[in-house]
Amino acid sequence: MAAARTGTAAALLALSCLLPAPTCAAAPSAQALIDAATTRASLAPHLQLLHDTAGDIEPGEALRLARAGGFEPLPDGRTALGFQPGAHWFHAVVVNRNARERDWLLVQEYPLSDRLDLYVVHADGTTLHHAGGDHLPFASRAVRDRHPNFRISLPVGEPVELLLRIESQSSLQVPLVLYTPVAYAGHARDSLLVIGLYYGIILALFVYNLVLWLSLRDASYFWYLFHICAFGLVLFTLNGFGFEYLWPDSPWLADRAVPMSICLALVAMQQFARHFLELPRRWSLGNAISLGMIGFFIAFGIASIWMPYRTATPVASGAVLVGVAWILLATIHVVRQGYAPAKLLLLAWLAFLAGTAAFTLLAFGLLPKNLATGYGVQIGSALEMLLLSVALGYRYASLRNENERIVAEATARLEGKVAQRTQELRGALTQLEEAHARLRDSSRRDGLTGLYNRTWFREEFAVLVRHAADEQRPLAVLMIDLDHFKAINDRHGHLGGDECLRIAARRIGRVLRQHDALLARFGGEEFVAALPGHDAAAATAVGHAVCTALASTPCLFESREIMLSASIGIHAGVPDNQGVDGLLAAADSALYVAKAQGRGCVRMSPASAAPIA
C-alpha cells in the first residue's frame, strides 16, 4: 500500500482538522532543505524522536506533540537504536527547492522493520497515509526493493511534514533517506553490485569445495558446505532478499526466518569446527561442550517458531558471538597441541568474530551505522570462508601427498600389466572395427545381386533430393521391373529366376555406371535408380539403354536361354517439396503405365516436364 491514499477516519481527521498548518509550527533549523542540485538527502540530522512505550499514541496526538516540542533529537545522532519495546515516532519537516523533482522516494535503509506508518502532511492540510514493512505483503511496496520505501510528492517551496511511526520487534534502525527515483535506481544498483560480489564469492567457494567433498568424502567439507549454505541464508534474510524472493506473502516467516537461520548456521559452524579440529580425538571435553552447544542451538531454533520475535532474535544474535568465541578457544587449544591447519582456522574465526561483533553491536545500538558496521557480517564472513577454504585446501594437500605416495608405489607394479593389456585391447578394437565395417556393408547389400538394398537407397536418395533442391538441378528416378518374371520362375524354377536377377543387375549396373547413378534392388524383380543432373530427355535415353542391354542377349541357365525385358517408369525434374516418397510414387505410377501399355518400354510421369509442385 505504499503511495496509496487511505480514508481511515480517526487518524486523518485528527491530522487535518485539529492542527494548524506546518509552516507555523516547525523551526527553520529543524527543516530539511533540499536545494536545486540535491538528488539524495539524509533525514537523520533533522529527525525528532518520541518513544511510545505503550504503543497507544494516535497520529494526531503524535503530530501535536511534535509541533509542541515534545519530540527529542536522535540520541547522539545515531540511527541504530537497538531492541526496544513499544512504538517509535519520528518527525521531520522537508522543504523541496528542487523545481525539477517533485516526486521522491522515502527509503528506510534497513529491511527488517515489522510495520511502518508514514503520514505526509502538506501545507494546505492534505494528509496522505502510507504503510510498509515486512508485516505487509512485499507487493505493497511502492518500488520493488528489499528496503521499505514510500513514494511521496514534495511541492516546490512548501514545507511538508513527515510523521513516521515504526513498531518492530527487530532491531530499531532508522537510516531514512530521500531519493529522486533516478538517484535511488543508481544507489540500489551499486548496493546490489557489492552484495552480488559477496554472494558470488560464496557461490564460488561452495562449488569449489563441493567438488572436493565429492572427491574426498571428508566430513569437514560437508559441514563447510552446510556452513556456507546456512550462513548464506542468514544474510539472505538479514539483507531482505528472503522476504523479497522466497516468502513475499508470509510476514510470519519473515520474522521466524532470522532466528531459525542463525541457529542453523551456528549448528553448521560448531559441527565444522568439531570435525576439522578432530575434537573427538584431540579434546574430549571440548567435544562434549561443542555437542552441548549444538543441542542448545537446535532446541532454540525449534523454540523460536513459537517464541516472540523480540526475544528470539536478540538471543540468537548474541549466541553468534558466544558460538564463535567458543570455537576460537577450541582452536587455540588445538593449535597449542601442534596441529598446523588449525592456525588458519584461528585466523578465519577471528575475522568472522570481528565482522559479526560489529554487526551485533550495531543491532543493539552500541555502534553507529557505517560501511564497516553495516556490512561487517559480509566482510567478516567472506574473509572467514576464504580462510576456511584455504585451511581445507592445506589439509587436502596433505591427503593428496599421501595418496600420491601410495599411487607411485602401485604404479610401478601396474605399468607392465597396463601396457600389455592396452596392446591386447588395441588389437581387439582393430579387429572389432574391421568386423563392424564388414557387417555394416553387408547389412546394406542385397545378398542375391550384390547391389545395395532398399534402405540404403532411401538414405542416399534423400541426400540427392536435398542437394538437387538446394542447387535447383534436375534429378531423375527410374523404377525398373523385369517383365513376366513369375513366368520365368514357373518355367525355370527359382534358381533360374535368381540367375536372371544377378545377370540383370550386372547389365543395369554397366549401363548406369557412366551416369554416376544410385542403383539398388527395390524388392523382388524390381530395381530402382537415381540419376543426378538428368532431365526428362536424358533420363529417357538412359532408360532405353537399360531396356536394350537387358533384351539384347538372352540369359544362360543350365544350357537354356532365357530372354529378359523390362518396363521402366521415370520421373524427372527439379525437386520442390514432394519428398522421397513422392518422387518414388511418381516413378512407380509411370512404371504401371509402361506395364499397361505393353511392357518392354519406357514411360515418363506426367509431372516430369515441370518442377514438382
N, C-alpha and C positions, 0 to 999 in steps of 0.2 A: 504494500500500500504506500510505498514511498512516493512522494509527489502527488498523492491523491487527496482531494478535499473531503472532509467529513463534516457531518452536520450534527455531531453529538452536542446536545443542548447545554448541559451544565458548564462544561469547560469553556466552550467558545463564547457563550453569553457572558460569562464572568470576565473573560479577557476583553471582549469588545465593548461592554456596557459599563462596568464598574470602574474602569481605569481611564485616566487621561491619555492623550497621545504621547508617544515615547519621546518626542522632541523636547518635552519639558522635564523629563524625568532623569535622563542619563547625563552624567557629567561628561564634558568633552574628552577628558583624559581617559575615560573608560571606553570610548568608542574605538572600534577597529576601522581605520580609514583605508580604503582601497583606492590607490591612486590610478592614473590612466595607464601606467605601464605594468601594473600588477596582474599576474595570472594565477598566483598562489599566495594565500595568506593564512598563516597560523593564528588561531584564535586563543592559544594558551595565554599570551600576555594580557589578554583582555577579558578572560573568563572570571566570573564571580561564582562562588560555590555556596550551596546550602545543603547540609546533611540532614535529610529527613529520616531519622532513625526509626520512626514508627511506620513510615511509608504511606501516610494518610493525608498529606497536604495536597489540596486541589490546585490545579493550574492557575486559577485566578488569584488564589492566596499567595502562591509562589511568586507570581509576577508583581503583586503588590509589595511583597517583602523585598524583591529585588530593586524596585524603584525607590523604596523607602530606605535603602542602605542595609537591609537585613542579610545580605549575602556577603561573603568574605572572599578575598583573593585566594587563588590556589596556594596551598602551603609550599613555600619556597619555590613557587613557580613550577612545581613538579606535576606532570600529568599522570603519573602512576601512583595510585593511592592505596594499593593493596586490597586485601579481602576485608570488606566492611559490611555491616548489616544495613538493612533498610534501603531507602532510595536516595539518590543524589540529584539535586537540581543545579543546572549550570545556566548562566545568563551572560549575554554579550549584546552589545549594540554595534551594528555594522552600517557604515556609510559607503556606498559604492560611488566612486568618482570616475570609473572607467566607462565612458559612454559607449564603447564598442561591445561591452559584455554586460548583459542583463541577467542571463541565465547562468547559475553557478551550481556546483556540487558541494554540499557539506559532507565531508567524509570523516568517519571515526576510524583512524588507522590502527584499529585493534579488532580482530574478527570475532571474539568470543563473548561479547556482551549479550545478555539474555533479551532485554526489552529496552527500546529507546522510543521516547515520545518527544517529538520536536514540534514546538508551537512557534510559528513565524508571524509576528505582529507588525503590520505595516503602519505607516504614519496616519492613514485615514481610519484606522481601527480594524481594518480587514485582518482576519486571523485564519491561518491555514494550519492544519494538523497533519503531521506525517508520523508513521510508525515504522519501526525496523527492529533488527536484532535477530538472533538465531532461535528465538521462540516464535517467530513467524516463518512461514514458508519462504524459501530462498527466492522464489519467483516474485515476491512482493517488493523486491528492491528496485530502486529507480534505474540503476545500472547494474548489469550482471557482473558482480565483483565480490571477492571474498570479504571486503570491508563493508560494514553498513554505510549506506550513503543516501542522501536526500537531494532531490533536485529542487532548488528554490530560486525565486525571482527577486533580484535586488534592483529596484528602480534607481536611476541615476540621481544622486544628490539627496535622497531621502533616507533618514535613519530607519533601520529595520531592527527590531528586537528579536533575538533568538533565545528561546527558553527551552532547554533540553532536560528531560527527566530520564535518568538511567537507573534501572533496577536490575541487578545481576548478582548471581551467586559466584561468578567468576571474579578474577582479579579486576579491580576497577581501574581502567586506563582510558584517559580521555584526550588523546592527541587529535584534537579537532582541527581540521584544515579546510579552508575554502579553495576550490579549484575552478577554473574555467573548464568546460568539457574537453577542450583540446589539450590543456595542460595536464589534466588528470590522465588522459589517454597515454601521454608520454611518460608520466610518472609510473603508471601501472605497468607499462612496457618495461621500463628499466628495473622495476622491482621484480617482475616475473623473470627477467633475464638472470638476476642474481639467484633467485630461488631455483630456476631451471638448471643453472650451473651446479647448484648443490645436489639436486636430485639426479643430475647426470653423473656426478661423481659416485653417488650411492649406487646407481644402476650399474655403472662400470665395475665397481668393486663387487657387486652381487654376482654379475655374470662371470667375472674372472674367478672368484672363489667357488662359485657353483661348479665350474669345470674341474677345479682342483678337488672338490669334495666328491664329485662323481668318479674321479680317478683314484683317489686315495681312500675314500670312505672313512676318513678320520672324523670322530665326533666333534672335535674342535671346530672344524669347518662348518659342520651342520649348525652348531649353535651360533657361530659367527653370522651365518646367513639368516638365522632366526633373529638375531640381534639387529641386523640391518633392516629386515622387513618390519619388525616391531617398532623400532625407533623411527623408521620412515613413516609408519602410520601415526606415531605420536606427533611428529612435525606436520604431517599432512593435516592432522586435526587442529593443532595449535595455529597453523597458518590460515585456517578457514577453508582449505580446499576440500576437506571431508564433507563439510556442510554444503559446499558448492556442487560437488560432483558425485558424492557417494550417498548421502542421505538428505537431499534438499527439502524433503517434505516431512522430516522427522525431527522436530525440536527436542524430543526426548532423547533420541540417540545422539544428537549434537552435544548434549550435556554429558551423557554417560560415557561417550567415546573417549573423553580426555582422561579420567582416572583409570578406565579399563585398559586403554592402550599404554599408559605409563606403567601399570603393573605388569602387563605383558612384556614390555621392554626390559623391566627390571629382572623378571624371571630369566629372560634370554641372556642378560648380562652376567647374572650370577652363574648360570649353567656354563656359559663360555669360559668364565674365569676358572671354575672348578676343573674343567677338562684340560684347559690349556696349561694351568699351573700344576696339574696332576695332584690335586689336593688329597684325594682318597689315599694316595701312596705317600705323599710327602708331609702332609699335616692333617692328621685325622680330626683334631679338634676344630681347625679352621674349616674342614669339610663339613663337619656337623653344624657349625654356625651358618655356613652358606646354605645348607639344606633347610635349616630353620627359617632363614630369611625368605627362601623360595616359597616355603609353605605359607608364610605370612602374606607374601605378595599375591599368591594365588587366592587365598581366602579373602583378602581385602579387595582384590579385583572383582570377585563374585559379589561381595557385600556391597560394592559401590553401585550395583544395579538398583539397590533399594535405598541406599544412604542419601541424605541431602547432598546436593552438588556442592554447597558451601562448605560441607565437612569433608567430603571425599577428595576434592581437588587439592586443597592445601596439604592434606596429609600425604597424598600421592606425590605432590611436588617436593615436599620435604623428604620423603622416602628416597627420592632420587639421590639427594646429597648423602644420605646415610648409606645407601647401597654402594655408591661409588667410593665413599670413604672406606668402607669395609674391604672392597676389592683392592684398594691401594694398600691397606695394611697387610692383606694376604699376599699381595705381590711382593711387598718389601720383605716379608718373612721368607718367601721362596727365593728371592734374589740373594739373600744372605746365605742360603744353602748352596749357592754356586750355580743355579740354573740360569744360563746365559740368556735364552729367549725371553725370560721374564723382565729383563731390563727394558726392552722395547715396549712390553706391556705396561710397565710403570709409566713411561713417557706418555703412552696413549691415554691412560686413565687420568693422568694429571691434566692433560689438555682438555679432556672431556669434563673433568671436575670444574676447571676454571670457567668454561663456557656455560655449563649448567648452573653453577653458582651465580654467575652474573644474571642469567635469565630468571632464576628463582628469586633472587633478591629484588629484581625488578617487579616480579609478580606480587611480592609482599610490600612493594612501595618503598623499599630501602635504598634503591638506586634510581637515578634518573634514566629516562628512556633516551638512548642514543644508538648509534650504529653498533657499538660493541655489545651493549646490553640487549638491544632488540634482536640482534642476530647472534647472540652469544651461543645459543644451543647449536645453531647451524655451523658456526665456525669451530666450536669445540668438538662437536660430533664428527665433522668432516676430518679434522686432524686425527681424532681418535680412531676412526675407521681406517684411515690411510695407514696409521702406525700399526694397527692391529693386523692389517693385511700384510705389512712388511714383516711383522713378527711371525705370522703364519708362513710367509714365504721363507723366512730363515729356518723354521722348523722343517718345511718341505724340502729345503736344500739338503738338510742333514739326512732326511729319509732318502732323498734321491741319490746321495753319495753312497749310502749303504746299499741301495738297490743296484747301483752301477757296479759295485764290487762283486755282488752276487752274480750279476749278469755276465761280467767279464769272465768269471770262473766257468760259468756254464757255457759261454760262447766257444771257448777253446775246445771243449769236448764235442760240441754240436756242429762245428763248422764243416768237418769232413762229411758227416752224415747228411747235413743240409745240402752240400754241393752235389753229393751222389744222388740224393733224392730229387734235387732240382733237375739234374740231367735226365733222369728217368721220366720225370713229368714232362719235360720239353719234348722228348721223343714220343711219348704217348699223345701229347697235344698235337704234334705234327701229323701223326697217323690219324688221329681223330678228325683233324681239319680236312685231310685228303679224303677220308671216307665220307665226311659230311658233304664235300663238294660233289663227289660221285653220286651220292644219294640225292642231293638236290637236283642235279642234272637229270638223273633217272626219273625223278618224280615229275619232271616237266615233259618227258618224252613219251610218245606212244610206243608201246612195246613191239607192235607189229611192223609199222612202217619206218620207225626211227625218226619220224617228224615230231615237232613239238605238239603238245596236246592243246585241248580247247582252253583250259585255264590259263596256260602261259600266253596263248594268243590274245585273250581278252585283256590281260595286263599290259602287254606290249602295244596292242592296238589302241588302248586308251591313251597311251603316251603319244602315239602318232596323231590321233584325233586332236589332242590338245595343241601340239605343235603346228598342225595344219591350220587350226582355227586362229592361233596367235599370228601366224605368218601369212594368213589368207592365201594359202596354196591349196590346189585340188588334192583330193585323196580318193582312191577307188578301192572298193572292196568286192571280191569275187567269191560267190558261192558255187562250188564245183561239185556236181553229183554224177557218179557213174551210172549210165543208163542200164536198165534191165539187170541190175546186179543180183536180184533174187533169182532170176533165171540161171545166171552163171553158177550160183551156189547150188541150185537144184540139179543142174546138169553135170557139173564137175566136182561137186562136193565143196565143203567149206575150206579144205586145203587148197583147192583150186582158186576159190574166191580170195583166200588170203594172199596167194601168189600174185593174183591180179592187182590187189591193193598195193603190194610192195612195188610192183612194176609201175603202176600208175603214179605212185608217189615219186619215184625216181624221175619219170618223164616230166611230170609237172614241175618238179624242182629244177630240172635242167632248163626249162623254158623261163621260169621266173627268176632264176639266179641273177641274170644280167640286168634285171629291173630293180634290184635291191628290195625284194618283196619279203613280207612276212608270210610264212606258209605253215599251216598246221592241219592236222586231221581233226575235223569238226565232230565226227561221230559216224559210225557205220561206214558207208561208202561215200561219205561227203567230206570235202576238203574246203578250206577257207583260205583266202589270200588277201593281203592288203598291199596296194601299190602306191607309195608316196609320190606326189607330183604328177600323177596321171589323171588327165581329164577323161571325159566320156569317150572321145575318139581313140586316145592312146590305150585306154583300158579295153576297149572293144577289140583292138588289134591284138593285144596280149591274149584275150580270151579265145580268139580264133586260132592263135598259135598253139594254145593249150589243147584245143579240140583236135587240131591237126596232128600234134605229137602223140596224142592218145590213140587216134584212129589209124595212123599211118602203118603201123606194124602190129601184127597180132601177138598176143602173149603165148608163150610156150609153157605147157604144163603136162608132163608125162607124155610127151610126143604129140600132144594135141594143141591145136591153135585156137586161141580164144580172142575174138575181136572185142575191142573196147571202144566206147564212145562216151561222151559226157555232155550234160546240159549245164550251161553256165548262166547265172544271174549276176548282173553287175549294177552297182550303184556308185556314181562318181560325182564329185563336186567339192566345193569348199564347205567344210563343216560349220554349222552355226550353233544350234543348241539342241540338236536331236539326240546326241549322246551315242555311246557304243551300241546299245540295244536298238536304237532307232536306225542306225546305219545297217546293222546286220539284218534287221527286219526288212528294210527296203531291198537289199540284195536278195534276200530269201524270197520275197514276193516276185522279183524278176525271174528267179530260178523256176518258180512254179509256172510262170508264163512260158518259159522255154520248154518245160516238160509238156505243157498243154499244147504247144504249137509243133509238136512232132519230135522233140528231143534232138540231141546231137547238134544243138545250136546255141548261139549267144544272144541274150536279150538284156536290154538296158531298162532300169527302173524309170518311170515317167518323171521323177523329180531330179534325175541326173543332170539335166540341161541347165538347171538354175541352182543357186545356193539353197541349202537346206533351211526350210523355214521352221 
